[in-house]
Amino acid sequence: MMKTILFIIVVIFSFISAQSQEVFQDKIFNKNIKTVLMYLGDDDMSFPIWDLGSSKQLTLSFDELNASVKDYYYTIIHCNSDWTRSNLDQSEYIEGYFEDQISEYQSSFNTTVDYTHYELKIPNDYMRPMISGNYVIEVFDSSNPDKAIFRKRFMVVERKTNIEMKVSNMNQGAYFYNDQELEIVVDYFQNDFYDISQNLEVQVLKNYNWVQLLVLKQPNIIKDNEFTFNDFSKLKFKGGNEFHHFNTKDIHYNAENIKNISFMDNQYHFQLVENKDRTFDDYQFVPDINGLYKIDVSQSDYPETEADYTYVYFTLNMNVPLQQGEMYVWGALTNYEFTNDNMLRYNFEQKAYEGRLLLKQGYYNFQYVTLEKGKPDFTYIEGNHALTENSYTTLVYYHDFSGGYDRLIGHTEISTRE
């Protein structure tokens, strides 16, 4: 009996430990939830980071398809720099209510697919983050508060550092060596940081996505209040290639990269122009928005409720399928995830990978990414070029032992074409 009790206790503690180490990610758990966006102010393509104490607000918006208005609530979760839940109580990082209702919503207007559009501004009169760091906003139905319908990451920064970033192109004329090397200099201007060189962490993101992330813990040069990270064996990214793009804002004419528009089963269907393997093509600069998307519809001032949901069809011509791994359409349009919905299937008759996504009308970027044993390859199909325009984001964290959490004390962004 005693052994059984001990075994149960061990299992319970193991489960609690595993739960506490969950890494929170942008994740949608309900298939009817679409177009989840979080951004600063009115710039719907901005990075979701809010300056502590600022008068600006973050905007969260999302749609629910084919459903009546729901009683949705939200809460925010403070996280460590690695996006695991921090040890803080909600009272230590939330001013106001710990949960609040999402009260702003509108029904779609004149669309073939009915949906409800929800919006939320944060901080607001009812909930405000009190400290810096990583956060996740979690939305749930009041009838089932223990089951989130989606989670979305955002950050709160207290700017205690100046950050300089430099990007150089490592173009050696070979596919495998077209890297972009970065040098980062962090200059902090506050003297109450304890042993900052040992408690500093720098993270670098490429094109706003967390799949391609570098974590740096040890500066290469320390001089007074200045830390330099310039180990190019670590601080580099493959240049990759510019994103493909298409525009579905108008249902009456074929915009660039749209092959055909049809109306079947009371829905619009956009067939994209076929793509091909670009691995060994010469580099060509084509302006893009680095994997993001912007909701838009012709002759409307209210695309958030007047843009329709349409099926978009993707075709990647390849003579033979991959011998190993799977092929995906990837970018913000797929929430940077690899799921069955955005996995392409090979059509042996057409000698092509094919797939479709249900997307709100707008301007979209995407790429084809292979995934083998959980490891994505962003250049296998798209190619690799040092001259590719990319955006890089640097985040600087300081582990505050006295406060017991990871403070976000710096943030900056740079484009390789600046």
N, C-alpha and C positions, 0 to 999 in steps of 0.2 A: 504493500500500500504506500509506504513512504517513498519507494523508488518511483512509483507512478506519479505521486505528487511532485517530486523533484523534477521528473521529466516534463510534466505539464508546465511547471514554473520556468524551466529552461526554454521551452518552446515559446511561451508567452513573451519572455524577455528578448528572445531572438527576433520574434515578430515585431516587437516595439522598436528594437534597434534597427531592423531593416526599414521600417516605416520612417524612422527619423532620418535615415540617410537617403530618402527619395530625392532625386534631382528633379526639381520642378522645371517644366519646359512649356513652351507654347503648345497647347494641346486642345483639340476639339473632341469632345466625347459624344456629342449628339450630331447625327448625320444631317439634321435639318438646320443646323447652325452654319451660316456662311458669312464670308467677307468680314472676318473679325479684324478690326484695325485699332491700333492705339498709337497716338501721336501727340505732338506738342502743339497747342493752340489750334490754328486752322490749317496748318500745313500737314496734309494727310499722307505725306511721304517722308516725314521727319522721324528721327530716332526718338523713341519714347523715354526721354530723360527730362526730369523736372528739377530745377534749381531750388534747393531748400529755402523756403521763405518767399519765393517769387510770387508775384501777383498773377502770373500766367497759370494756365491749367492744362492738364492732359485730357485728351478726348478718347473715350472708348466708344466704338460703334460696332454693331453687328446686326445681322438679319436672321430671322427664323422663317423658314419656308412653310407654306400651307398650314398655318396654325393661327388660332385666335390669340389674343393678347394674354401673355402669361404674367404671373406674379413673380418677377425675377428679383433676386437680392444679390448683393456682392459683399465680399470682404477682401482685405489685403493681408498678405503673408510676408513677413520680413525674412530675407534669406541671407546666407553667407555668400561669399564671393563665388563659390562653386554651385550656387543655386540649390543647396540643401537648406532645409528650414533652420533658422537661427534659434538659439536658446532663449530668446527674449519673449516675455509675455506681451500680449497685445497692448496692454496698458503702457508698455515702455516705448511703443513706436506709433500708436494711434492716438490722436487727439479727437475725441468725439465718440460716436457709436462704433462698435466693432463690426456691425452689419448694418446695411442700409438698403432701401428699395431703389430699383431703377424705375423712375417714374416718367421718363421722357421716351415716348414711342409714337410712331406713326405707321399707318397702313400704306402699302404700296398703292400707286395710282396709275391706272390705265396700263397695267402690265399683264402679260399672258400667264405669268407665274405669280401667284399671290404670296406676299410675305409681309412681316412686320419688322420695321426698322427701329432699333433701340439705340439710344445714346446716353452717355454719362460723362460728366465733367468731374475731375478729381485733381486737387483737393476741392472740397466744397464745404458748405456750412455744417455738414453732419459728420464728415470724416476727413482727416488730414494727417499725412505722414509727419512724424515729429523728428525723425533722424534720417541720415543718409544711408545708402546701401542699395542692395537688390531687393526688388519686391515682385510679387506675383499677385495679380488681381484674379479672384476666383468668383465665378458667377454660378448661381444655383437657383433652382425652382423652390419656392417656399414650401411646396407640398412634399419635397424630398431634399431637405437641406444637407444631407450627408453625401449627396451625389452631385459633383460639379458638372455643368454642361460644357464649360471650357475654362482654360486658364491662359493668361497672357502676362508676359514679363514686362516690367518697366523699372526704371531706376530713379533714384533721388541722389543728387550730387551736392556736396558742399565744396566750393572751389577754393582749395587750399594750395593749389599748385599751378605753375605755368608748365605747359607741355609743348615741346617742339618735336615735330615729326619730319623726317626727310625720307624720300623714296628714290632709290636709284634702280635703273633697269640693268639686270645682269644678262645682256643679250649676247650669247656666244654662238648664235647662228645654228643651234641645234635644238630640236624639239624638247629635250629633257632638261635644258639649262636656261630656259627663258623665265628666270625668276625675277621677282621684284623684292629687293632688299630694303629693309627699313632701319633707320636709326632714330631712337627716341631719347630725348633728354627731359627729365623731370626735375623741376626746380621748385622746392617747397618753401613757403614763406611763413611758417608757423613753428615756434620753438617748443611747443608742448608735446610733440610727438616723442614717444619713448622708444629708443632703439629702432628708429624708423627703417634703417637699412635691412634689418632682420624681419621686419613686419610689413614690408612693402610688397605689393603684388601688382604687376602690370598685365593687362589683358589687351589683346589686339584682335579685332574682328575685321573680316573682309566683307564688304558689301552688306553690312548690317545683319548678317546671319551668324548664328551661333554654331553652325556645323563646322565652319572654318574658323577656328579660334586658336590663338597662341597664348600661353600663360608663361610669364617671366617672373622669376622670384629673386634673382640675384643680379644687381647691377654689375656691369663690366668696369665702369669707372666711377669712383666716388670722389667728389671735389666740393668741399664745404657743404652747401645745401643742394648740391646738384648731383643727380644720378644719371648716368649714361648707359643705355642698353644698345650695344652695337655688335653683338655676336651674330654675324651673318650666317653662320652655320645653323642657327636656330631662328633668327629673326628674318624670315623670308617666306614668301608665298609664290606659288606658281602664278604666272600672269594670267593664264587662261585665255578666254576669248570674249568678245562682246556678246551680249545676250541677243537671242532672236526676239522679235517683237511682232505684235499684231494689234489691231484696233477694231473693236466691235461696237463702237458707239452709234453707228448708223446701220439700220437694217435694210436700207434701200439701195446701197451701192457697195461694191467690193473695194474696201480700203486696201492699203498696202499689205501684202502677204495673206489676203483673203482670196481664196480660189472660187468659192461658191457660197451663196446664202440660200437656204431653203426654209420652208415653213411646213412642218409635219406634226401631226398629233398635238396641235395647238401650241407649238413651241418653235422658236427659231433655232436653226442649226447653221453654224459657221464652219465650213471646211477650209482649213489653212493650206497654203501652198506647201508642197512636200519639201522636207529638209533632207540633207545628206551628211555623211561623215565629213567633218572639216579638219580632221587631224593634221593633214599635211598641206592644207591650203595656205596660200600667202595671207598675211595679216591684212585686214581691211578695217579701217576705223568707221564704225557706224554708231552714231549717238544713241545711247540707251539710258535707262534709269536703274541700271545695276541690279536687275532682278526684281524690282518692285512693280506695283501696278497702281493705276489711278482710275477710279470709277468715273465714268462719263457717259453721257447720252446726248445725241444731237437735239438741238432746239429745246433745251431744258435748263432751267436755273436750279432745279432740285434733283440732281442725279441720285441722291441717297434714297429717294423713294420712287423715282420715275424710271430709273434704269431697270431693264428687264433681266431675267436670268435666261441664258441661252446655252446650248451645247456647243462646245468648241472641239473640233476633231484635229488630232495631231498625226502626222505621218513622217516617219524617218526611214528613208530608203536605205536598205542594206541587203546585199546579195545573199548573205547567210546570217543566221542569228548568232548571238554570243554563245561561245562554247561553255562559258561559266558566268554566273551572275545574272542580274536582271537589268532592264532598261526602264528609266523613269523620266517623266516630264517633271521639272523641278524649278523652284523659285518661290517668291512670296505667294504666288497664285496657288501653291500646294502647301502653304504654311511651312515651307522648308522641311516637309516631312517626306518619308518614303513609305507609302501605304499602297494597298491594293487599288485604291481609286486612281492614283497617278502612275501606276505601273503599266507599261505598254506591253502588248501581246504581239508576237510575231505572226504575220500572215504569209505563209509559204507561197501562196498563189501570187500575191502582189510583191513579194520579196521586200517587205517593209514591216517595221514596228508601227503599231497603230493603237490609238486610245482616244478617249474623250473626257472632258471635264465640264461640269456645270458651273458656269462663271457669270458673274454680274457684268453688264456691259461696261466697257472701258478700254483703256490702253494697258497692255500687259507685256512684260518681259518673261522669258523662260529660257531654259537650257535643257539639254539631254544629259543625264548623269547615269552612270552605271553603278551598281551596288553589288559587291561580292563579299559574302560572309560579314555583312554589316559595315563594310568599309566602302565609302563612296569614292568614285574617281570622276573628277570634274573636267578632265582634259582628254579622256579616252576618245570621245566622239567630237568634242568641240575644238580641240587643238590647244596649243600653249604658246603664248607670245608675250614677250617682255613689254611690248608697247601697248598692251591692252589697258584701257582706262578702267581703273578700279577705285573704290573709296575704301579708306581704312579708318577705323575708329579705335582710339586708345582710351582705356579706362584704368584709373589708378586707385587701388584699394589700400587701406591701412588697417591692420588688425588692432583694434583698441582693446587692450586687456582690461583696462579699468571699466569700460562700458560693456565689454563682453560681446562685441560684434564687429563686423567688417564695415568700416566707413568707406564710402566712395568719395575720394577727395580730389578727383580730377577727371576731365573728359575733354577730348578734342577729336576733330575729324579732318581728313585731308583727302584730296583726289590726286591721283598720279599725274593728272594733266595740269595741276595748279603750278 
